Amino acid sequence: MEEFEASASTKKTKTIYISTVISIAMVLLMMGLLGLILVHAHNLSRYVKENIVLNIIVDDAAKETDILQLQKQLDINPQVKQTQYITKELAARNLQKDMGEDFIKFLGYNPLLSSIDVYLKADFANNANITKFKAELVKNPLVKEVIYQQSLVDLMNEKIYSISMVILAFAGIFLIVSVALINNTISLAIYSQRFLIKSMQLVGATKGFIRWPYVGFALLHGLLGGFIAIILLVGLLYLGYREVPDLILLRNYYEFGIIFLGIIGLGMFISGFSTFLAVNKFLRLKLYDLYR
């Protein structure tokens, strides 16, 4: 009979531990998904900003060697990500392809001018910085005009900021909810061990001796929950990239690594700290309070 009760108690304890790990994993999975959304949104923002083009129209009398020298100067500018030299002939071919007809044959000459397409780094792709950059460029005698879509830059930065604030606010709320869920799950698991905790205390075990095995198991549960969440996240990433191949442009393994380490660290911290508090609670309770 005693062996049966011991076996039933062991099975119950294992069930509680398994359900705790699964609960932690599911909460961390949701946190990880939110983290991946933030990373992809940030990378999408950078990708869009770094594809804003500034067309530097070059004077028709400029020599090609001077234009190439100007391009080299732009390439070493810390604000510039990359440049592309568009000759008159290349510009004409591109326009002919877009129009579907040979406008040069109709006009009798090529009216287009050579240009340099400049793509700025994301941190500098705002109207305030572009205005200063443009003012410096037009001082160069080779530069006839600098063209870019100012209204598009304003709208893009405004929308990206608004979306980022909404996602960050949602992340903060979800973090609080996640901590509360994991804490409640662990508190219920420790509640089932309250008589064992009090029994050890009554026979003379110190609080540290009683507490740390529970905290150690909690850290292990947080670690396991984190690994399970990471495996599920990797699977979801694989499915996402297979269904939407363009998302591959936004992936960043370094940022993914930070998120995965953060998930493990968050799981271990919340699990260990919640267990520490829960065990302390029952260590402070009087014997008759355990039955309430």
Secondary structure, 3 states (H helix, E strand, C coil): CHHHHHHHHHHHHHHHHHHHHHHHHHHHHHHHHHHHHHHHHHHHHHHHHCCCEEEEEECCCCCHHHHHHHHHHHHCCCCEEEEEEECHHHHHHHHHHHHCCCHHHHHCCCCCCCEEEEEECHHHCCHHHHHHHHHHHCCCCCEEEEECCHHHHHHHHHHHHHHHHHHHHHHHHHHHHHHHHHHHHHHHHHHCCHHHHHHHHHCCCCHHHHHHHHHHHHHHHHHHHHHHHHHHHHHHHHHHHHHCHHHHHHCCHHHHHHHHHHHHHHHHHHHHHHHHHHHHHHHHCCHHHHHC
